[in-house]
Amino acid sequence: MTADRLKHLEFLQSTISRMAGNSFLLKGWTVTLVAALFALAAKESDKRLIVLALFPSVAFWGLDAYYLCQERLFRMLYDDLRKLPQAEYEKSEPFSMSTKKYSHGRLSWFRTLWTPTLVGLHGVIFFTIIVFVLVVKRR
């Protein structure tokens, strides 16, 4: 494996790590912001703050899906680059980071929204907020 190819793989690995890190931070921010809005709603006795928690919940869910989708696309590019014969690699565009050929139905942003990984956190948070809104509305 040539030095250029190793450097290319390092670039891809760095991008994958950055996407995973962003996804992790978004999960933390989602929990923190929703919990803060719930605490503020309880302290101020303002029920509208619970409804307000829906907006960051949905926005961060969408962003998290974007980062997870991008991470998966770059993983596929990394894997193909790793397996590519040296002769073919030398003919390809140097240091290409394009993931267009992997962007098909299975790896779309919308399908990524509904993966168990994201629904397990963001879906539960969203459902919890809805339940609280309905319970508070009845009182």
N, CA and C atoms as an extended XYZ file, in Angstrom:
417
Properties=species:S:1:pos:R:3:atomname:S:1:resname:S:1:resid:I:1 pbc="F F F"
N         0.855       -1.179        0.000 N   MET     1
C         0.000        0.000        0.000 CA  MET     1
C         0.900        1.241        0.000 C   MET     1
N         0.581        2.183       -0.870 N   THR     2
C         1.411        3.382       -1.000 CA  THR     2
C         1.105        4.380        0.116 C   THR     2
N         2.017        5.339        0.262 N   ALA     3
C         1.847        6.374        1.286 CA  ALA     3
C         0.613        7.232        0.990 C   ALA     3
N         0.372        7.516       -0.301 N   ASP     4
C        -0.809        8.311       -0.667 CA  ASP     4
C        -2.104        7.589       -0.298 C   ASP     4
N        -2.127        6.307       -0.539 N   ARG     5
C        -3.326        5.528       -0.226 CA  ARG     5
C        -3.554        5.473        1.282 C   ARG     5
N        -2.492        5.293        2.035 N   LEU     6
C        -2.615        5.296        3.497 CA  LEU     6
C        -3.122        6.651        3.997 C   LEU     6
N        -2.609        7.720        3.407 N   LYS     7
C        -3.052        9.058        3.803 CA  LYS     7
C        -4.535        9.254        3.460 C   LYS     7
N        -4.937        8.756        2.298 N   HIS     8
C        -6.338        8.829        1.880 CA  HIS     8
C        -7.224        8.089        2.889 C   HIS     8
N        -6.802        6.898        3.288 N   LEU     9
C        -7.555        6.129        4.286 CA  LEU     9
C        -7.605        6.873        5.622 C   LEU     9
N        -6.513        7.549        5.979 N   GLU    10
C        -6.493        8.336        7.216 CA  GLU    10
C        -7.492        9.492        7.140 C   GLU    10
N        -7.562       10.153        5.978 N   PHE    11
C        -8.546       11.231        5.801 CA  PHE    11
C        -9.958       10.707        6.004 C   PHE    11
N       -10.232        9.569        5.396 N   LEU    12
C       -11.565        8.975        5.524 CA  LEU    12
C       -11.857        8.586        6.968 C   LEU    12
N       -10.874        7.989        7.637 N   GLN    13
C       -11.071        7.588        9.030 CA  GLN    13
C       -11.314        8.805        9.914 C   GLN    13
N       -10.605        9.879        9.633 N   SER    14
C       -10.797       11.118       10.385 CA  SER    14
C       -12.216       11.663       10.186 C   SER    14
N       -12.703       11.603        8.963 N   THR    15
C       -14.060       12.066        8.662 CA  THR    15
C       -15.100       11.193        9.358 C   THR    15
N       -14.894        9.888        9.324 N   ILE    16
C       -15.807        8.949        9.992 CA  ILE    16
C       -15.840        9.228       11.492 C   ILE    16
N       -14.677        9.443       12.072 N   SER    17
C       -14.602        9.730       13.514 CA  SER    17
C       -15.306       11.040       13.852 C   SER    17
N       -15.142       12.036       12.997 N   ARG    18
C       -15.795       13.324       13.233 CA  ARG    18
C       -17.318       13.183       13.178 C   ARG    18
N       -17.818       12.422       12.212 N   MET    19
C       -19.267       12.200       12.104 CA  MET    19
C       -19.796       11.469       13.342 C   MET    19
N       -19.071       10.452       13.782 N   ALA    20
C       -19.485        9.700       14.972 CA  ALA    20
C       -19.459       10.594       16.210 C   ALA    20
N       -18.441       11.447       16.307 N   GLY    21
C       -18.346       12.373       17.437 CA  GLY    21
C       -19.488       13.374       17.451 C   GLY    21
N       -19.816       13.906       16.283 N   ASN    22
C       -20.940       14.846       16.185 CA  ASN    22
C       -22.252       14.180       16.581 C   ASN    22
N       -22.436       12.950       16.144 N   SER    23
C       -23.644       12.203       16.486 CA  SER    23
C       -23.737       12.006       18.001 C   SER    23
N       -22.625       11.652       18.613 N   PHE    24
C       -22.591       11.451       20.062 CA  PHE    24
C       -22.928       12.750       20.800 C   PHE    24
N       -22.343       13.860       20.351 N   LEU    25
C       -22.614       15.144       20.993 CA  LEU    25
C       -24.080       15.552       20.853 C   LEU    25
N       -24.662       15.286       19.694 N   LEU    26
C       -26.078       15.612       19.501 CA  LEU    26
C       -26.972       14.840       20.460 C   LEU    26
N       -26.643       13.590       20.686 N   LYS    27
C       -27.430       12.799       21.639 CA  LYS    27
C       -27.354       13.418       23.035 C   LYS    27
N       -26.163       13.822       23.425 N   GLY    28
C       -25.989       14.463       24.729 CA  GLY    28
C       -26.746       15.778       24.832 C   GLY    28
N       -26.668       16.594       23.784 N   TRP    29
C       -27.375       17.866       23.773 CA  TRP    29
C       -28.890       17.671       23.794 C   TRP    29
N       -29.363       16.651       23.131 N   THR    30
C       -30.807       16.382       23.127 CA  THR    30
C       -31.299       16.112       24.543 C   THR    30
N       -30.631       15.191       25.213 N   VAL    31
C       -31.033       14.834       26.579 CA  VAL    31
C       -30.920       16.050       27.498 C   VAL    31
N       -29.820       16.787       27.395 N   THR    32
C       -29.595       17.945       28.258 CA  THR    32
C       -30.645       19.028       28.044 C   THR    32
N       -30.893       19.368       26.794 N   LEU    33
C       -31.829       20.450       26.497 CA  LEU    33
C       -33.268       20.088       26.865 C   LEU    33
N       -33.668       18.872       26.559 N   VAL    34
C       -35.030       18.445       26.900 CA  VAL    34
C       -35.197       18.388       28.422 C   VAL    34
N       -34.206       17.857       29.118 N   ALA    35
C       -34.279       17.808       30.589 CA  ALA    35
C       -34.324       19.218       31.177 C   ALA    35
N       -33.546       20.133       30.618 N   ALA    36
C       -33.542       21.513       31.109 CA  ALA    36
C       -34.903       22.174       30.891 C   ALA    36
N       -35.507       21.943       29.741 N   LEU    37
C       -36.830       22.520       29.477 CA  LEU    37
C       -37.898       21.921       30.394 C   LEU    37
N       -37.790       20.632       30.684 N   PHE    38
C       -38.725       20.002       31.621 CA  PHE    38
C       -38.548       20.586       33.020 C   PHE    38
N       -37.301       20.757       33.443 N   ALA    39
C       -37.032       21.317       34.774 CA  ALA    39
C       -37.533       22.754       34.860 C   ALA    39
N       -37.302       23.518       33.814 N   LEU    40
C       -37.764       24.904       33.793 CA  LEU    40
C       -39.292       24.970       33.788 C   LEU    40
N       -39.928       24.066       33.069 N   ALA    41
C       -41.395       24.023       33.044 CA  ALA    41
C       -41.945       23.704       34.429 C   ALA    41
N       -41.287       22.815       35.146 N   ALA    42
C       -41.738       22.461       36.496 CA  ALA    42
C       -41.523       23.623       37.464 C   ALA    42
N       -40.373       24.281       37.343 N   LYS    43
C       -40.048       25.374       38.253 CA  LYS    43
C       -40.955       26.581       38.023 C   LYS    43
N       -41.175       26.921       36.775 N   GLU    44
C       -41.963       28.103       36.428 CA  GLU    44
C       -43.459       27.809       36.319 C   GLU    44
N       -43.826       26.545       36.408 N   SER    45
C       -45.214       26.113       36.211 CA  SER    45
C       -45.764       26.605       34.872 C   SER    45
N       -44.903       26.572       33.871 N   ASP    46
C       -45.293       26.995       32.520 CA  ASP    46
C       -45.329       25.767       31.618 C   ASP    46
N       -46.532       25.324       31.313 N   LYS    47
C       -46.716       24.094       30.536 CA  LYS    47
C       -46.235       24.234       29.092 C   LYS    47
N       -46.169       25.459       28.603 N   ARG    48
C       -45.738       25.667       27.216 CA  ARG    48
C       -44.281       25.258       26.998 C   ARG    48
N       -43.485       25.279       28.038 N   LEU    49
C       -42.075       24.894       27.907 CA  LEU    49
C       -41.923       23.412       27.579 C   LEU    49
N       -42.882       22.615       28.012 N   ILE    50
C       -42.841       21.185       27.666 CA  ILE    50
C       -43.061       21.015       26.166 C   ILE    50
N       -44.002       21.766       25.626 N   VAL    51
C       -44.254       21.712       24.178 CA  VAL    51
C       -43.029       22.211       23.422 C   VAL    51
N       -42.375       23.220       23.956 N   LEU    52
C       -41.173       23.766       23.329 CA  LEU    52
C       -40.072       22.707       23.203 C   LEU    52
N       -40.062       21.736       24.090 N   ALA    53
C       -39.053       20.666       24.046 CA  ALA    53
C       -39.177       19.802       22.794 C   ALA    53
N       -40.334       19.834       22.145 N   LEU    54
C       -40.506       19.064       20.905 CA  LEU    54
C       -39.574       19.551       19.797 C   LEU    54
N       -39.353       20.848       19.726 N   PHE    55
C       -38.569       21.407       18.624 CA  PHE    55
C       -37.108       20.953       18.629 C   PHE    55
N       -36.373       21.092       19.736 N   PRO    56
C       -34.995       20.580       19.701 CA  PRO    56
C       -34.945       19.060       19.570 C   PRO    56
N       -35.948       18.394       20.112 N   SER    57
C       -35.988       16.936       20.005 CA  SER    57
C       -36.043       16.499       18.546 C   SER    57
N       -36.945       17.094       17.790 N   VAL    58
C       -37.099       16.744       16.372 CA  VAL    58
C       -35.895       17.222       15.556 C   VAL    58
N       -35.433       18.434       15.824 N   ALA    59
C       -34.293       18.981       15.076 CA  ALA    59
C       -33.037       18.141       15.290 C   ALA    59
N       -32.766       17.781       16.526 N   PHE    60
C       -31.566       16.984       16.805 CA  PHE    60
C       -31.708       15.563       16.277 C   PHE    60
N       -32.912       15.042       16.246 N   TRP    61
C       -33.151       13.716       15.658 CA  TRP    61
C       -32.763       13.746       14.175 C   TRP    61
N       -33.214       14.784       13.486 N   GLY    62
C       -32.881       14.925       12.070 CA  GLY    62
C       -31.391       15.102       11.835 C   GLY    62
N       -30.755       15.928       12.647 N   LEU    63
C       -29.308       16.123       12.514 CA  LEU    63
C       -28.538       14.845       12.823 C   LEU    63
N       -28.963       14.143       13.835 N   ASP    64
C       -28.303       12.890       14.198 CA  ASP    64
C       -28.422       11.881       13.059 C   ASP    64
N       -29.581       11.837       12.423 N   ALA    65
C       -29.769       10.940       11.271 CA  ALA    65
C       -28.841       11.334       10.131 C   ALA    65
N       -28.665       12.632        9.929 N   TYR    66
C       -27.763       13.105        8.877 CA  TYR    66
C       -26.333       12.635        9.150 C   TYR    66
N       -25.865       12.845       10.370 N   TYR    67
C       -24.492       12.439       10.698 CA  TYR    67
C       -24.312       10.928       10.612 C   TYR    67
N       -25.290       10.171       11.066 N   LEU    68
C       -25.196        8.714       10.981 CA  LEU    68
C       -25.194        8.255        9.526 C   LEU    68
N       -26.021        8.871        8.711 N   CYS    69
C       -26.072        8.541        7.283 CA  CYS    69
C       -24.723        8.841        6.621 C   CYS    69
N       -24.171       10.022        6.905 N   GLN    70
C       -22.867       10.384        6.334 CA  GLN    70
C       -21.771        9.432        6.815 C   GLN    70
N       -21.802        9.079        8.081 N   GLU    71
C       -20.809        8.150        8.624 CA  GLU    71
C       -20.863        6.818        7.879 C   GLU    71
N       -22.051        6.324        7.643 N   ARG    72
C       -22.198        5.047        6.932 CA  ARG    72
C       -21.702        5.139        5.493 C   ARG    72
N       -21.989        6.254        4.824 N   LEU    73
C       -21.513        6.438        3.452 CA  LEU    73
C       -19.987        6.454        3.401 C   LEU    73
N       -19.369        7.165        4.334 N   PHE    74
C       -17.908        7.220        4.360 CA  PHE    74
C       -17.295        5.875        4.744 C   PHE    74
N       -17.984        5.112        5.571 N   ARG    75
C       -17.500        3.759        5.890 CA  ARG    75
C       -17.495        2.872        4.646 C   ARG    75
N       -18.525        3.013        3.816 N   MET    76
C       -18.570        2.231        2.577 CA  MET    76
C       -17.445        2.650        1.636 C   MET    76
N       -17.203        3.950        1.528 N   LEU    77
C       -16.107        4.442        0.695 CA  LEU    77
C       -14.772        3.925        1.219 C   LEU    77
N       -14.590        3.979        2.532 N   TYR    78
C       -13.362        3.484        3.154 CA  TYR    78
C       -13.154        2.006        2.828 C   TYR    78
N       -14.208        1.228        2.982 N   ASP    79
C       -14.107       -0.213        2.744 CA  ASP    79
C       -13.774       -0.515        1.283 C   ASP    79
N       -14.420        0.186        0.359 N   ASP    80
C       -14.120       -0.021       -1.063 CA  ASP    80
C       -12.691        0.389       -1.398 C   ASP    80
N       -12.254        1.499       -0.841 N   LEU    81
C       -10.891        1.969       -1.085 CA  LEU    81
C        -9.868        0.985       -0.530 C   LEU    81
N       -10.168        0.427        0.612 N   ARG    82
C        -9.267       -0.542        1.241 CA  ARG    82
C        -9.120       -1.796        0.385 C   ARG    82
N       -10.209       -2.218       -0.247 N   LYS    83
C       -10.212       -3.453       -1.038 CA  LYS    83
C        -9.762       -3.249       -2.492 C   LYS    83
N        -9.718       -2.008       -2.955 N   LEU    84
C        -9.416       -1.709       -4.352 CA  LEU    84
C        -7.982       -2.115       -4.703 C   LEU    84
N        -7.795       -2.855       -5.811 N   PRO    85
C        -6.432       -3.203       -6.233 CA  PRO    85
C        -5.611       -1.938       -6.513 C   PRO    85
N        -4.326       -2.015       -6.252 N   GLN    86
C        -3.454       -0.848       -6.380 CA  GLN    86
C        -3.497       -0.246       -7.785 C   GLN    86
N        -3.537       -1.090       -8.804 N   ALA    87
C        -3.560       -0.592      -10.187 CA  ALA    87
C        -4.805        0.263      -10.442 C   ALA    87
N        -5.940       -0.160       -9.909 N   GLU    88
C        -7.177        0.616      -10.067 CA  GLU    88
C        -7.139        1.893       -9.229 C   GLU    88
N        -6.532        1.797       -8.048 N   TYR    89
C        -6.434        2.978       -7.187 CA  TYR    89
C        -5.636        4.077       -7.878 C   TYR    89
N        -4.573        3.700       -8.552 N   GLU    90
C        -3.721        4.684       -9.224 CA  GLU    90
C        -4.440        5.367      -10.381 C   GLU    90
N        -5.459        4.721      -10.944 N   LYS    91
C        -6.243        5.310      -12.036 CA  LYS    91
C        -7.371        6.203      -11.513 C   LYS    91
N        -7.732        6.047      -10.261 N   SER    92
C        -8.860        6.797       -9.701 CA  SER    92
C        -8.448        8.227       -9.359 C   SER    92
N        -9.466        9.045       -9.092 N   GLU    93
C        -9.216       10.436       -8.718 CA  GLU    93
C        -8.493       10.473       -7.372 C   GLU    93
N        -7.364       11.186       -7.295 N   PRO    94
C        -6.591       11.199       -6.049 CA  PRO    94
C        -7.369       11.844       -4.890 C   PRO    94
N        -7.346       11.190       -3.765 N   PHE    95
C        -7.930       11.684       -2.515 CA  PHE    95
C        -9.412       12.059       -2.640 C   PHE    95
N       -10.128       11.322       -3.459 N   SER    96
C       -11.557       11.576       -3.634 CA  SER    96
C       -12.310       11.232       -2.346 C   SER    96
N       -13.203       12.126       -1.966 N   MET    97
C       -14.031       11.912       -0.778 CA  MET    97
C       -15.512       11.835       -1.167 C   MET    97
N       -15.773       11.625       -2.447 N   SER    98
C       -17.148       11.588       -2.938 CA  SER    98
C       -17.831       10.274       -2.555 C   SER    98
N       -19.016       10.395       -1.993 N   THR    99
C       -19.799        9.217       -1.599 CA  THR    99
C       -21.053        9.075       -2.465 C   THR    99
N       -21.101        9.784       -3.586 N   LYS   100
C       -22.306        9.789       -4.431 CA  LYS   100
C       -22.731        8.393       -4.868 C   LYS   100
N       -21.772        7.544       -5.190 N   LYS   101
C       -22.169        6.230       -5.703 CA  LYS   101
C       -22.800        5.334       -4.634 C   LYS   101
N       -22.687        5.716       -3.374 N   TYR   102
C       -23.275        4.925       -2.284 CA  TYR   102
C       -24.614        5.499       -1.826 C   TYR   102
N       -24.948        6.687       -2.286 N   SER   103
C       -26.179        7.361       -1.856 CA  SER   103
C       -27.385        6.790       -2.595 C   SER   103
N       -27.872        5.685       -2.113 N   HIS   104
C       -29.065        5.077       -2.694 CA  HIS   104
C       -30.065        4.813       -1.584 C   HIS   104
N       -31.190        4.225       -1.921 N   GLY   105
C       -32.313        4.059       -1.007 CA  GLY   105
C       -31.996        3.542        0.380 C   GLY   105
N       -31.167        2.520        0.475 N   ARG   106
C       -30.916        1.900        1.775 CA  ARG   106
C       -30.192        2.848        2.732 C   ARG   106
N       -29.409        3.746        2.183 N   LEU   107
C       -28.646        4.658        3.028 CA  LEU   107
C       -29.156        6.093        2.954 C   LEU   107
N       -30.428        6.264        2.718 N   SER   108
C       -30.978        7.618        2.639 CA  SER   108
C       -31.148        8.198        4.045 C   SER   108
N       -31.236        9.519        4.091 N   TRP   109
C       -31.419       10.202        5.361 CA  TRP   109
C       -32.739        9.779        6.005 C   TRP   109
N       -33.800        9.708        5.201 N   PHE   110
C       -35.113        9.368        5.747 CA  PHE   110
C       -35.124        7.965        6.351 C   PHE   110
N       -34.506        7.008        5.685 N   ARG   111
C       -34.471        5.644        6.228 CA  ARG   111
C       -33.591        5.582        7.475 C   ARG   111
N       -32.565        6.400        7.504 N   THR   112
C       -31.693        6.434        8.674 CA  THR   112
C       -32.437        6.972        9.893 C   THR   112
N       -33.386        7.891        9.670 N   LEU   113
C       -34.198        8.425       10.776 CA  LEU   113
C       -34.858        7.316       11.592 C   LEU   113
N       -35.222        6.231       10.929 N   TRP   114
C       -36.019        5.181       11.565 CA  TRP   114
C       -35.195        3.958       11.960 C   TRP   114
N       -33.885        4.106       12.030 N   THR   115
C       -33.062        2.979       12.473 CA  THR   115
C       -33.252        2.781       13.977 C   THR   115
N       -33.109        1.555       14.449 N   PRO   116
C       -33.282        1.292       15.884 CA  PRO   116
C       -32.370        2.141       16.771 C   PRO   116
N       -31.194        2.459       16.276 N   THR   117
C       -30.257        3.276       17.048 CA  THR   117
C       -30.847        4.642       17.369 C   THR   117
N       -31.452        5.266       16.380 N   LEU   118
C       -31.988        6.613       16.582 CA  LEU   118
C       -33.371        6.603       17.216 C   LEU   118
N       -34.210        5.674       16.808 N   VAL   119
C       -35.553        5.595       17.397 CA  VAL   119
C       -35.450        5.232       18.877 C   VAL   119
N       -34.460        4.427       19.220 N   GLY   120
C       -34.273        4.024       20.612 CA  GLY   120
C       -34.023        5.190       21.547 C   GLY   120
N       -33.395        6.238       21.059 N   LEU   121
C       -33.172        7.413       21.899 CA  LEU   121
C       -34.156        8.530       21.544 C   LEU   121
N       -34.060        9.029       20.326 N   HIS   122
C       -34.866       10.191       19.937 CA  HIS   122
C       -36.361        9.877       19.899 C   HIS   122
N       -36.721        8.693       19.446 N   GLY   123
C       -38.126        8.309       19.416 CA  GLY   123
C       -38.714        8.225       20.810 C   GLY   123
N       -37.949        7.670       21.726 N   VAL   124
C       -38.407        7.562       23.118 CA  VAL   124
C       -38.551        8.952       23.737 C   VAL   124
N       -37.588        9.824       23.483 N   ILE   125
C       -37.674       11.191       24.008 CA  ILE   125
C       -38.900       11.901       23.433 C   ILE   125
N       -39.091       11.786       22.125 N   PHE   126
C       -40.240       12.416       21.471 CA  PHE   126
C       -41.554       11.875       22.043 C   PHE   126
N       -41.660       10.565       22.185 N   PHE   127
C       -42.859        9.935       22.733 CA  PHE   127
C       -43.102       10.399       24.173 C   PHE   127
N       -42.046       10.503       24.956 N   THR   128
C       -42.163       10.956       26.344 CA  THR   128
C       -42.690       12.387       26.407 C   THR   128
N       -42.180       13.236       25.537 N   ILE   129
C       -42.654       14.621       25.509 CA  ILE   129
C       -44.139       14.665       25.152 C   ILE   129
N       -44.539       13.884       24.154 N   ILE   130
C       -45.949       13.843       23.745 CA  ILE   130
C       -46.825       13.381       24.904 C   ILE   130
N       -46.399       12.338       25.609 N   VAL   131
C       -47.165       11.838       26.756 CA  VAL   131
C       -47.294       12.928       27.817 C   VAL   131
N       -46.199       13.619       28.128 N   PHE   132
C       -46.255       14.697       29.119 CA  PHE   132
C       -47.186       15.814       28.664 C   PHE   132
N       -47.134       16.163       27.384 N   VAL   133
C       -48.017       17.215       26.864 CA  VAL   133
C       -49.476       16.801       27.047 C   VAL   133
N       -49.798       15.552       26.725 N   LEU   134
C       -51.179       15.077       26.861 CA  LEU   134
C       -51.617       15.011       28.317 C   LEU   134
N       -50.737       14.572       29.201 N   VAL   135
C       -51.069       14.489       30.627 CA  VAL   135
C       -51.273       15.883       31.206 C   VAL   135
N       -50.386       16.796       30.883 N   VAL   136
C       -50.481       18.161       31.406 CA  VAL   136
C       -51.714       18.868       30.843 C   VAL   136
N       -52.054       18.579       29.606 N   LYS   137
C       -53.211       19.205       28.968 CA  LYS   137
C       -54.513       18.814       29.667 C   LYS   137
N       -54.568       17.604       30.199 N   ARG   138
C       -55.783       17.124       30.880 CA  ARG   138
C       -55.969       17.772       32.243 C   ARG   138
N       -54.919       18.297       32.802 N   ARG   139
C       -55.015       18.875       34.156 CA  ARG   139
C       -55.483       20.283       34.133 C   ARG   139
